[in-house]
Every structure is written in C-alpha cells, then in structure tokens.
C-alpha cells in the first residue's frame, strides 16, 4: 500500500481549482487509478450512479476538436490568433473526464444520485491533488447541447454533471477566503442574538 502524501485535512485545505494548466499530458493510468479509488464515495443503496467519458493522450487531442465545435461560438469566423486564445481554456489541461449520472424520474433518487456523484467528484479532486495533478470542475452550457451529448454517446435519461479538467500546473492559486462558520451555523435550542 502506498503511503499517503497528504493528510485528509491537508488535502482538503490546500486543494485549489486550477485554471492555468501547463499543457503536460496526464497519464490515463493515473486517471483510472483516481477514478477507481474515488468510487468509494458514499452512495445510496450502493447504486454507483455514475459513468465516465475519459479523454487523455491522443484522444484528448482529438477531443479538442469537439470542444472547439461546441465550446467556442462561431469559431470558424475567428482569426487563427483569436481561435488559439479562445481554445486556451481547453488546450492547457492534459485530460478531461466527463461525469455522467442517471436522471431518475423519482426526485429523491435523482437528488441522492447527484449528491453521491458530487461526493465522488470531491474524492477525485482530492486524490488528484495528492498525486500533484490539478483539477477544475467545469459546467459549461454546451454539456446540455443535444449534438454534444450525441457525439459523446450520452443516452436518454442521463445527464453530464461535470467536465473535470486534469493537468499539471506551475503555480497554484492563492486560497480565497471562506465565510466564517459562525455566520452559517444556527444551534438548535439556542436563542439567536
């Protein structure tokens, strides 16, 4: 068993969303290992309400064409330099994982599945960080585009809830302040001041 590099607390507190990746590819084996370990996320009834589309290495290079098509409006009308600038948000990462969940007709199960997949994603972010791989959870509007969904083989009754970008980075962003917990907690039975 590998020794853990970061404590759980340190992983949670030090993890950052990376937006400026340096373009180095991410080994698909690292991604597979991260996804395998992340699957230990709690999920109701052990339904494992997730599946994935992974693009890494040469497949990610091909996937950039799909991202250009759906992620850069009117890309054919742009100059080469303008298109390159617009594509930087996609060319910096070294891989991408699309997280897909079932859209159960029953509201309770649908919410449980979304919550479980969100916990899965948090596990992915922390496990990647522990390996020195940066991530960013993206939800661009084109994830719901019927043609994009069709290109990725997303079935009726499924929803893409995340496009997780994976990659290496030269500098981690500084921590942004969080709201103080005492502003968010109400203790049952105590009078509010």
N, C-alpha and C positions, 0 to 999 in steps of 0.2 A: 504494500500500500504506500502511495506517495505521501510524504509529509505535507501538510497544509502550509502554504506560504503565508497566508494571511489568516488572522482570526476572523470569525464571522463578523464581529463588531467592526474590525478594521476594514474588512471588505465593504461593509455597508456604508461606513462613514467616509471612506476615501474614494469610492467609486464615483466616476464622473461620466456624463454623456459626452462622447467625443464627436465633434463635428469636423475637426480638421485632421483627417487621416493622412498618412504619408504615402499611400499608394502601394505598399508592400502587400503581396498576396497572403491570404490566410490559408493554412493547410486544412483541407477538408477533413482530415482525420481529427484535428483539434476540434473542429465544429461538431463532428459526430460524437466525440467524447463528451463535450459540453452538453449536447442535447440529451445524451444517454443519462448523464448524472442529473440534469435538471428535471428529468421525468419523475424524480422522487418528490415533486411538489404535491402537496395535499390536493386531492380531487374527490369530489363526492361520488360515492359508490365505486371508486376506482375505475371511472369511465374513461380516463385518459382522453379527454375531449380536445385533442389537438392532432394536427398533422402538419407537415412542413414541405416547402419547396426551397431547396438549397441551391444557390449558385456560387461556385467558387472556382478558382483557377481559370481555365479556358472557358468554362461555362459562364463564369461571371463576365468575361469579356464579351461573349455573345449576348448575355442578358442586358448589357449596356444598350444594345440596340432597342430592346423592348422598353427600357427606362427612358431612352431618348424619345421614343414614339409617344409614350403616354405621360412622361414627366416634364417635357419641355414643350410648351404650347408653340405652335407654328414654327417648329424647329427648322423646317425646310426654307423658311424665309429669312433665317438669321445668317449673318456673315459667319465665316469659319471661326473667327475670334470670339464672337458673341456666343456661338454654339458651345465652344470649348468652355467659356466662362459659365454658362448655364449648366453644363454637364459636370462641373467640378464637384457638385454635391453628390454625384454618383460615381465618379472616377476615383475619388480618394480612398474609399473603403476597399478592402481586399476580398470581400464576400458579402453575401446577403442571405438571410433566412426569412422567408415569409411564413408567418404563423397563422394557421387556418383552424377555425373552430366550427362545430356544427351549430346551426341556428335552430335549436329545438323549438317546436311550436309551443311547448309549455314554458311559461315565463320563468318559473322557479328554476327549472333545469337549465334554461338558457343563461340565466344570471349566474348560476353555480358554475357552469362550464366556462363562462367568460372570466369569472373570478379565479378559477383554477388555472386557466391559461395565463392569466396575468401573474399568478404566483410562479408558474413555470418560467415566464419571461424574466421575472426578477431573479430566479435561480440562474438563468442563462447569463444575465448581465454580471452577476457576482462571480460565477465560475470563470467567465471570460476574463474579467478583471484580475482574478487570481492568477491567470496564465499570462498576464501582461498584454491582453488583447482588449482593445477598446470597442465599445458598442454604442449604438444610438437607436432608440426605439422611435421609428418614424411611422406616421399615419397619413401619408399624402392622399389627397382626394382620389387619385386615379386607382387606388386599391379597389374601389367600388365600380370602376368602369367595366361594363359588361364585356367589352372586347379584350381588355387586360385580363379579366377573370378567365375568359375563354382561352386566351393564349397560354395561361398557366394551368389549365385543366381544373379550375375551381368548379365544383359541382353545385347544382341547385341545392339549396339548403345549407350551404357553407358560407362562411364569411372570413375574409382576411382581416385579422385584427392588428397585425403589426408587420412592418418591414424592418427587421433588425439588421442594421449595418454592422459589420465586423471589420476591424482593421487595426493596424499598428499606428502609433502616433509619436510625435517627437515631444510634445508638451501637453500635459493635462491642464484643463482649465481650472481656475480657482473655484473653490466652493462658493456657492451662492447662499446667502443667509436663509434660514428656515424660520417659520413662525414659531414663537416660543410656545411650548406645550401648555403652559399655564393659561394661555389665551384660548386654547382649544378644548380644555377639559372642564367638564362640569361633574362634580362629585355628587352622586345621588345622596339625598338627605341633608345636604349642607345648604345653608342659605347663600344666595348669590349676593355678593357685595356690590 
